[in-house]
């Protein structure tokens, strides 16, 4: 029974990832067609909210293997403020508190099985790589956190 539940959750996680990728692809087509010039910023705001909610759903299933789908989420279209929010959601890091990554996240990471920890760290690095050098502060914080985790 438990294995069937895990299979169902992984199937749902895969479905969520495919929806994220499809919506991201459609938004890229819109941008390439000059969508940013039409003054349709609500579309991009909705995309940010959509991605945040999808990531939060994937984070709820970390005990049953949904984190593997989080590592494949495309973060390159999300706005920088929302990316900070998503990063805080994944790492439980409060940017106003300090530069140190939260000890709660560190304990959680150590307690995770090896594959979930790998996927979580891969997600963090993918977030930094998605910025393509445009947001040096974000990349600096993620890099610092990746090397700080023991």
N, C-alpha and C positions, 0 to 999 in steps of 0.2 A: 504494500500500500504506500509506504513512504517513497519507494523508488518511482512509483507512478506519479506521485505528487511532484517529486523533483523533476521528472521528465516534463510534466505539464508546465511547471514554473520556467524551465529552460526554454520550452517552446514559446511561452509568452514573452520571455526576454528576447528571444530571437525575433519575434514578431515586432516588438517595440523597436529593436535596432533597425530592422528593415524599414519601418515607418519613418524613423528619424533620417535614415539615409535617403529615402525617397523624397521627403520634404526638403531636405538640404539640397538635393540635386535640382529640384524644381526651383528653389530659391536662387541657386547659382545661375540657372537658365534665365530667370527673371533679371538678375543683376547684369548678366552679359548682354541682355537686350536693352539695357539702359534704365532699368527699374529704379536705381537710386536717384536718377534725374527727375523722376515723376513726383517727387515729394511724398512718397508713400511710406513714411517712417513707421506708421502703425503696423505695416507688414513685418518689419524687422523687429518691432517691439513684441509682436505676437510670436515670432519665431523664438526670441529670447525666452519668453515665458514657456512656450512649448518645450524647448530643450531643457529648461530647468525642471519642469514637471516630469519629463521623461527620465531624466537622470535620477530624480528623487524616487521614482518607482523602481528603477533598476537598483538603487541603493537599498531598498527595503528587502530585496531578496538575496542579500550577500551571504546569508548562511546556507543557501541552497544553490549557489553557483551562478547567480545572475550578474555578478561583477565582471565576468568574462566578456559580456556584451558591452559593458561600460567602456572597456578599453578600446573598442572599435568605433566609438561615437565621434563624428566629425565636429571638432570644436572651432574650425576656422571661420565660420560665419557669425558666430555669436559675438555680441558686443563685449567690450572689455569689462564694463561694470557687472554684467551678468556672468561673465567668466569668473570674476572674483567671487560672486555668490555661489556659483557651482563648485568652485575650488573649496570654499568654506564648507559647503555641504559634504563634499567627499572627505575632507580631512578634519572636519570639526574644528577648524582654525578660525579664531576671531582676530581679524586684522587689527582691530583697535587695541587688543590686549597686549601683544608683544610680537617680536619677530620669531620667537620660538614656536615650533609646531606644538599643538596641544599634546599633553601627556596622555590624554584619553585616547587620541588617535594612535599614538605610539603603542599603548598597551593593547589596543584593538588589533593593530597590525601584527604584533607579536603573537597574539592569540589566534589569528586567522590561520587557516591551512595554507600551505605553501603556494598553491595555485592562486587563491584569492588575493594573497599579499602581492604576488607577482602582477596580477591584473590591476590591482589598485595602484601600485607604483607605476605601471605602464600608463595608466590613465593620467596620472599626474604629469608624467613626462610628455605625453601626447598633447596635453593642454598647453604646455610651454612651447612645444614644437609648432603648434597651430598658430602661434602668434607671429611667426616668421620674422622675428627680430624687431617688430614694431613696438612692442610694449616691454621695454627693458626691465622695468620694475617687476612686472609679473614673472618674467623669465628668471630674474634674479631670486625672487622669493621661492619659486618652485625648486630651483636648483639648490638653494640653501636647504630647503626642507628635505629634498631627496637625499642629500648627503648627511643631514643631521640625524635621520632615522637610523637607529641602531639595529 
